[in-house]
């Protein structure tokens, strides 16, 4: 989705933390460091960047633009799913990242879906978060809509609720075991602190359907919105925050968050960071992506680090031999000539629970 524009003074991107050696082209349009120059590719003490690929940028598949990608997850068969803002769901080859298929997504009323995030249920059902209303829709593998989940009134767009249009459900994650689904709000509700983002959960009932569960509060960085979430596999979440500043570029940060000891704020009308009796989700900064080596990335608009673009999606693709998480990120080009559809490969060492 297009970003809210922030004033220049609101946030300056983190300065480069490393010296950037020359990059070389790899297969599939991916660029990666020559390991003889820098073996760490460090973005922070916890995160390294392994490479990036622009191979999908301004391409088409089956006559459809491969563009506006805002959410990633794995299918039950191990392939990747990438959802686009323009109401399409792509299947990507897990190894090559090339498109294998594309499905249109249409709501029950026949309208297109403002699809921002995707999760896959145990039976292969696609769960799609849409900023319209907002909603979480259920689709069969065929792309046919088969239902939707209940949404609390407060999370609906004003005047029906307290959310701002285009700042609703932006992230979606199914937790280990498949019994808890989490959706993250991109922006704050009216009345909440400007840095508070609500995370709504659903719990699987005995019949297998999802019912409304607890709601939690997450504190984002000033002027950054929550763009996506993904499960770490141990009960926590990776949270992707990002913003855009004209003539400066994007700010993108990755946090690990834990909701397990946070307060249920479903019945709390006003949440602020210092409200007595409310425990926010805990969070730990993994990295500011602007501090990663640039890897020789091309750039189409001003960016403090050429590697950056409008990064909106993140998923876990596995673990390395030391137990570190392998992450895949994607940027949303909004079908604009000045933005890039870019895939990023990162490795992250999580703090202990």
C-alpha positions as CSV (number, residue, x, y, z in Angstrom):
1,X,0.0,0.0,0.0
2,X,1.2,3.6,-0.5
3,X,2.9,5.0,2.6
4,X,1.9,8.0,4.6
5,X,4.4,10.8,3.9
6,X,6.3,12.0,6.9
7,X,8.0,15.4,7.3
8,X,11.7,15.4,6.7
9,X,12.4,16.1,10.3
10,X,10.4,13.3,11.5
11,X,13.0,10.6,11.0
12,X,16.4,10.4,9.3
13,X,17.5,6.9,8.3
14,X,20.2,5.3,10.4
15,X,23.7,5.9,9.0
16,X,25.5,2.9,7.4
17,X,27.1,0.7,10.0
18,X,29.5,-0.9,7.6
19,X,31.8,-0.1,4.7
20,X,30.3,-1.5,1.5
21,X,32.6,-3.3,-0.9
22,X,31.8,-3.9,-4.5
23,X,29.0,-6.4,-5.2
24,X,28.8,-9.0,-7.9
25,X,25.8,-10.3,-9.8
26,X,24.6,-13.8,-8.9
27,X,22.2,-16.2,-10.6
28,X,18.5,-15.1,-11.0
29,X,19.3,-11.4,-10.7
30,X,20.4,-11.7,-7.1
31,X,23.3,-9.7,-5.8
32,X,25.4,-10.9,-2.9
33,X,28.7,-10.0,-1.3
34,X,31.9,-11.6,-2.4
35,X,32.7,-13.5,0.8
36,X,36.4,-12.7,0.4
37,X,35.6,-9.0,1.1
38,X,33.2,-9.4,4.0
39,X,32.1,-12.6,5.6
40,X,29.6,-11.2,8.0
41,X,27.3,-8.8,5.9
42,X,26.3,-7.5,9.3
43,X,23.3,-5.2,9.7
44,X,23.5,-5.4,13.5
45,X,24.9,-7.8,16.1
46,X,21.8,-10.1,15.5
47,X,21.1,-9.8,11.8
48,X,23.1,-10.3,8.5
49,X,21.9,-9.7,5.0
50,X,22.6,-12.6,2.6
51,X,21.5,-11.0,-0.7
52,X,18.7,-9.5,-2.6
53,X,16.9,-10.1,-5.9
54,X,15.2,-7.7,-8.3
55,X,14.2,-10.5,-10.7
56,X,10.5,-9.9,-10.2
57,X,10.6,-6.1,-10.7
58,X,8.4,-4.8,-13.5
59,X,7.7,-8.3,-14.8
60,X,4.5,-10.1,-15.8
61,X,3.2,-13.6,-15.3
62,X,0.3,-15.0,-17.3
63,X,-0.4,-11.5,-18.5
64,X,-0.6,-10.2,-14.9
65,X,1.9,-7.7,-13.4
66,X,4.0,-9.2,-10.6
67,X,3.7,-6.1,-8.6
68,X,2.4,-4.5,-5.4
69,X,3.5,-7.5,-3.3
70,X,2.8,-6.8,0.4
71,X,2.7,-10.2,2.2
72,X,4.6,-13.5,2.1
73,X,4.1,-17.0,3.7
74,X,4.6,-20.6,3.0
75,X,2.0,-23.0,1.5
76,X,1.5,-26.4,2.9
77,X,3.6,-27.9,0.1
78,X,6.6,-25.7,0.9
79,X,6.1,-23.2,-2.0
80,X,5.9,-19.5,-1.3
81,X,2.7,-17.4,-1.5
82,X,2.9,-13.7,-2.2
83,X,-0.2,-11.5,-2.0
84,X,-0.6,-8.3,-3.9
85,X,-2.5,-5.2,-3.0
86,X,-4.3,-5.5,-6.4
87,X,-6.3,-8.6,-5.2
88,X,-4.0,-11.3,-6.5
89,X,-2.3,-14.2,-4.9
90,X,0.9,-15.5,-6.5
91,X,2.6,-18.9,-5.9
92,X,6.4,-18.6,-6.1
93,X,8.9,-21.4,-6.4
94,X,10.6,-21.6,-3.0
95,X,14.1,-21.9,-4.5
96,X,14.0,-19.7,-7.6
97,X,11.3,-17.3,-6.4
98,X,9.8,-17.4,-9.9
99,X,6.0,-17.3,-10.2
100,X,4.3,-20.6,-10.7
101,X,0.7,-19.5,-10.7
102,X,-1.6,-16.6,-9.9
103,X,-5.2,-16.4,-8.5
104,X,-7.5,-13.5,-8.4
105,X,-9.1,-12.7,-5.0
106,X,-12.7,-11.6,-5.0
107,X,-14.9,-10.9,-2.0
108,X,-18.4,-12.3,-1.6
109,X,-19.9,-9.2,-3.1
110,X,-17.8,-9.5,-6.2
111,X,-15.5,-6.6,-5.3
112,X,-11.7,-6.8,-5.3
113,X,-9.9,-7.3,-2.1
114,X,-7.4,-4.8,-0.7
115,X,-5.2,-7.8,0.2
116,X,-2.3,-6.9,2.4
117,X,-1.2,-10.1,4.2
118,X,-1.6,-13.9,3.9
119,X,-1.4,-16.9,6.2
120,X,-2.2,-20.6,5.3
121,X,-4.3,-22.7,7.6
122,X,-3.5,-26.4,8.2
123,X,-5.9,-27.6,5.5
124,X,-4.5,-25.2,2.9
125,X,-7.2,-22.5,3.3
126,X,-5.8,-19.1,2.5
127,X,-6.4,-16.5,5.1
128,X,-6.2,-13.0,3.6
129,X,-6.1,-9.7,5.6
130,X,-7.8,-6.9,3.8
131,X,-7.7,-3.2,4.7
132,X,-11.3,-2.9,3.4
133,X,-13.6,-2.6,6.5
134,X,-11.0,-4.3,7.6
135,X,-11.5,-8.0,7.2
136,X,-9.9,-11.4,7.3
137,X,-11.2,-13.5,4.5
138,X,-11.0,-17.3,3.9
139,X,-10.3,-18.6,0.4
140,X,-10.0,-22.1,-1.0
141,X,-7.0,-23.1,-3.0
142,X,-9.0,-22.4,-6.1
143,X,-9.4,-18.8,-5.1
144,X,-13.1,-19.1,-4.2
145,X,-14.1,-17.2,-1.1
146,X,-15.5,-19.5,1.6
147,X,-16.0,-17.2,4.6
148,X,-14.6,-14.5,6.8
149,X,-13.7,-14.0,10.5
150,X,-15.4,-11.7,13.0
151,X,-13.8,-8.3,13.6
152,X,-14.3,-6.2,16.7
153,X,-16.3,-3.0,16.0
154,X,-13.5,-0.8,17.4
155,X,-11.1,-2.0,14.7
156,X,-13.5,-1.0,11.9
157,X,-12.9,2.2,9.9
158,X,-14.6,5.3,11.2
159,X,-17.5,6.1,11.6
160,X,-18.3,2.4,12.2
161,X,-15.2,2.1,14.4
162,X,-12.1,3.9,15.5
163,X,-9.6,3.0,12.7
164,X,-8.3,5.2,10.0
165,X,-8.9,4.2,6.4
166,X,-5.9,2.5,4.8
167,X,-4.3,2.0,8.3
168,X,-6.0,-1.2,9.3
169,X,-5.0,-4.9,9.0
170,X,-1.6,-5.1,7.4
171,X,0.0,-8.2,9.0
172,X,-1.2,-11.7,9.6
173,X,0.4,-14.7,11.2
174,X,-0.7,-18.2,12.3
175,X,1.1,-19.3,15.5
176,X,2.6,-22.8,16.0
177,X,0.0,-25.5,16.3
178,X,-2.4,-23.5,14.1
179,X,-4.7,-22.7,17.0
180,X,-4.1,-18.9,17.2
181,X,-4.2,-16.4,14.4
182,X,-2.9,-12.8,14.8
183,X,-3.6,-9.7,12.8
184,X,-1.7,-6.5,13.3
185,X,-3.1,-3.0,12.7
186,X,-0.9,-0.7,10.6
187,X,-1.9,2.5,12.4
188,X,-3.3,3.6,15.8
189,X,-6.9,3.7,16.7
190,X,-8.5,7.1,17.4
191,X,-8.1,7.7,21.2
192,X,-5.1,5.5,21.6
193,X,-1.5,6.7,21.8
194,X,0.0,7.6,18.4
195,X,2.6,4.8,18.9
196,X,0.1,2.1,19.9
197,X,-0.8,-0.6,17.4
198,X,-3.4,-3.2,18.3
199,X,-2.9,-6.9,17.5
200,X,-6.1,-8.9,17.3
201,X,-6.1,-12.7,17.8
202,X,-8.6,-15.4,17.0
203,X,-8.6,-18.8,18.7
204,X,-9.6,-22.0,17.0
205,X,-12.7,-23.6,18.6
206,X,-13.5,-27.2,19.0
207,X,-15.4,-27.2,15.7
208,X,-12.3,-25.9,13.9
209,X,-13.5,-22.4,13.3
210,X,-11.9,-19.3,14.6
211,X,-13.5,-17.1,17.2
212,X,-12.4,-13.8,18.6
213,X,-9.6,-14.0,21.1
214,X,-7.6,-11.5,23.2
215,X,-6.4,-8.3,21.8
216,X,-2.9,-6.9,22.6
217,X,-1.1,-3.6,22.4
218,X,2.3,-3.2,20.7
219,X,4.3,0.0,20.9
220,X,5.8,1.0,17.5
221,X,8.6,3.5,16.9
222,X,7.6,7.1,16.5
223,X,6.2,7.8,13.0
224,X,6.7,4.1,11.9
225,X,3.7,1.9,11.1
226,X,3.5,-1.9,11.4
227,X,3.7,-3.4,8.0
228,X,3.7,-7.1,8.6
229,X,4.2,-9.9,11.2
230,X,5.4,-13.5,11.0
231,X,5.7,-16.3,13.6
232,X,9.1,-17.2,14.8
233,X,8.0,-20.7,15.7
234,X,8.6,-20.3,19.4
235,X,5.5,-18.3,20.3
236,X,6.9,-14.9,19.4
237,X,6.5,-12.7,16.3
238,X,8.8,-10.9,14.0
239,X,7.3,-7.4,13.5
240,X,8.2,-5.3,10.4
241,X,7.9,-1.5,10.9
242,X,8.4,1.0,8.1
243,X,7.9,4.6,7.0
244,X,8.7,7.0,4.2
245,X,10.2,10.5,4.2
246,X,10.3,12.5,1.0
247,X,13.8,13.2,-0.3
248,X,15.3,10.8,2.3
249,X,13.6,7.5,1.6
250,X,12.4,4.6,3.7
251,X,13.0,3.6,7.3
252,X,12.6,-0.2,7.9
253,X,13.1,-1.9,11.2
254,X,12.7,-5.5,12.4
255,X,11.6,-6.3,16.0
256,X,10.9,-9.6,17.8
257,X,7.7,-9.2,19.9
258,X,6.2,-11.4,22.6
259,X,2.5,-11.1,23.3
260,X,2.3,-13.9,25.9
261,X,2.6,-11.7,29.0
262,X,0.8,-8.7,27.6
263,X,-2.6,-7.5,28.8
264,X,-5.8,-8.2,26.9
265,X,-7.0,-4.8,25.8
266,X,-10.2,-5.9,24.1
267,X,-12.3,-3.9,26.6
268,X,-9.8,-1.1,27.1
269,X,-11.1,1.9,25.1
270,X,-7.9,4.1,25.4
271,X,-4.5,2.5,25.4
272,X,-1.3,4.6,25.9
273,X,2.2,3.4,26.6
274,X,2.0,4.5,30.2
275,X,-1.6,3.5,31.0
276,X,-1.6,2.0,34.5
277,X,-2.5,-1.7,34.6
278,X,-1.8,-2.3,30.9
279,X,1.2,-4.4,30.0
280,X,2.3,-3.9,26.4
281,X,3.8,-6.6,24.3
282,X,7.5,-6.8,24.9
283,X,9.8,-6.1,21.9
284,X,13.5,-6.2,21.1
285,X,15.1,-4.5,18.1
286,X,16.7,-7.0,15.7
287,X,18.0,-4.4,13.2
288,X,17.4,-1.2,11.3
289,X,17.6,-2.5,7.7
290,X,19.1,0.8,6.7
291,X,22.2,-0.3,8.6
292,X,22.7,-3.3,6.3
293,X,25.5,-3.2,3.6
294,X,24.0,-1.9,0.4
295,X,25.3,-4.9,-1.6
296,X,25.6,-2.6,-4.7
297,X,21.9,-2.3,-5.0
298,X,20.5,0.0,-7.7
299,X,18.1,2.7,-6.6
300,X,15.3,4.6,-8.3
301,X,14.5,7.3,-5.8
302,X,16.5,9.0,-2.9
303,X,17.4,6.5,-0.2
304,X,20.0,6.8,2.5
305,X,20.8,3.2,1.8
306,X,20.2,2.1,-1.9
307,X,19.2,-1.4,-0.6
308,X,16.0,0.1,0.9
309,X,12.7,0.4,-0.7
310,X,9.0,0.1,0.4
311,X,9.5,-3.2,2.3
312,X,6.1,-4.5,3.4
313,X,6.3,-8.3,3.8
314,X,8.3,-10.7,5.8
315,X,8.2,-14.5,6.4
316,X,10.5,-17.1,8.0
317,X,11.8,-19.6,5.4
318,X,13.7,-21.9,7.8
319,X,16.7,-22.1,10.2
320,X,20.4,-22.4,9.5
321,X,22.6,-25.1,11.2
322,X,23.1,-22.8,14.3
323,X,19.4,-22.3,14.8
324,X,19.3,-18.7,13.4
325,X,16.1,-17.8,11.5
326,X,16.3,-17.3,7.7
327,X,14.0,-14.4,6.7
328,X,12.6,-13.4,3.3
329,X,11.4,-9.8,2.9
330,X,9.6,-8.2,-0.1
331,X,9.1,-4.6,-1.1
332,X,5.9,-3.2,-2.6
333,X,6.5,-1.1,-5.8
334,X,3.0,0.2,-5.9
335,X,3.4,-0.2,-9.7
336,X,5.4,3.0,-9.8
337,X,8.5,3.6,-11.9
338,X,10.3,5.0,-8.9
339,X,9.9,1.9,-6.7
340,X,11.2,-1.6,-6.9
341,X,9.8,-5.1,-6.3
342,X,12.7,-6.5,-4.4
343,X,13.3,-9.7,-2.4
344,X,15.7,-9.7,0.5
345,X,17.4,-12.6,2.3
346,X,18.4,-12.1,5.9
347,X,19.6,-14.3,8.8
348,X,18.5,-13.4,12.3
349,X,19.7,-14.6,15.8
350,X,16.8,-14.1,18.2
351,X,17.2,-13.2,21.8
352,X,16.3,-15.8,24.3
353,X,12.6,-16.0,25.4
